[in-house]
Amino acid sequence: MKNSNCFLYSLLNYFGDGNDAGGRPDLKLNVRRDSLVHDALIGLELMAMSNPKDLKQQLVVEFVGEQDIDEAIMFPKNSSK
């Protein structure tokens, strides 16, 4: 459990707190599929502590280690480049 909290803190640091020049349009939450609920709750708690206003943004959930739908269409795993 301690490792997952370190993982989530590193994700929070990676994405910042939304106060940069461009800001982020969505509240991006990265979770692992095998611990979805735990990662989501911890991630939302960290976001709430760093910048509560971010919780009003549209929520986008991304699964760690999985391609986005657009990426999967453009770069299928079995394609030869």
Phi, psi and omega per residue, in radians:
M1 nan -0.622 3.132
K2 -1.115 -0.695 3.123
N3 -1.107 -0.670 -3.129
S4 -1.173 -0.614 3.088
N5 -1.157 -0.699 3.075
C6 -1.079 -0.713 3.112
F7 -1.039 -0.813 -3.109
L8 -1.204 -0.649 3.060
Y9 -1.087 -0.686 3.123
S10 -1.158 -0.635 3.076
L11 -1.132 -0.725 3.124
L12 -1.082 -0.749 3.104
N13 -1.141 -0.649 -3.132
Y14 -1.118 -0.780 -3.084
F15 -1.506 -0.185 3.119
G16 1.297 -2.980 -3.094
D17 -1.893 0.210 3.085
G18 1.453 0.089 -3.113
N19 -1.668 0.118 3.118
D20 -1.262 3.048 -3.014
A21 -0.991 -0.789 -3.110
G22 -1.449 -0.476 -3.055
G23 1.147 2.974 3.067
R24 -1.989 2.354 -3.064
P25 -1.274 -0.428 -3.076
D26 -2.188 2.772 3.004
L27 -1.515 1.827 -3.070
K28 -1.609 2.177 -3.119
L29 -2.128 2.030 3.112
N30 -1.688 2.217 -3.111
V31 -2.327 2.711 3.014
R32 -1.618 2.392 -3.078
R33 -1.051 -0.612 -3.084
D34 -1.364 -0.173 3.069
S35 -2.450 0.867 -3.035
L36 -0.978 -0.932 -3.059
V37 -1.140 -0.807 -3.127
H38 -1.059 -0.883 -3.126
D39 -1.076 -0.698 -3.128
A40 -1.137 -0.791 -3.132
L41 -1.136 -0.762 3.125
I42 -1.153 -0.765 -3.141
G43 -1.069 -0.755 3.113
L44 -1.162 -0.650 3.096
E45 -1.114 -0.737 3.121
L46 -1.125 -0.718 3.105
M47 -1.106 -0.730 -3.134
A48 -1.105 -0.633 3.139
M49 -1.284 -0.636 -3.075
S50 -1.406 -0.703 -3.137
N51 -2.783 1.584 -3.070
P52 -0.998 -0.489 -3.139
K53 -1.126 -0.442 3.119
D54 -1.078 -0.449 -3.099
L55 -1.188 -0.207 3.100
K56 -1.510 -0.153 -3.126
Q57 -1.381 2.871 3.089
Q58 -1.135 2.350 -3.109
L59 -1.520 2.240 3.055
V60 -2.112 2.116 -3.135
V61 -1.792 2.220 3.071
E62 -2.106 2.441 3.115
F63 -1.627 2.245 -3.117
V64 -1.093 2.288 3.082
G65 1.439 0.119 3.122
E66 -2.076 2.492 -3.140
Q67 -1.290 2.676 2.973
D68 -1.202 2.823 3.126
I69 -1.037 -0.796 -3.128
D70 -1.071 -0.730 3.131
E71 -1.145 -0.670 -3.127
A72 -1.147 -0.600 3.116
I73 -1.262 -0.733 -3.097
M74 -1.319 -0.618 -3.064
F75 -2.263 1.259 3.129
P76 -1.063 2.590 -3.086
K77 -1.064 -0.605 -3.058
N78 -1.589 0.121 -3.125
S79 -1.403 2.597 3.063
S80 -1.742 2.208 -3.095
K81 -1.662 nan nan
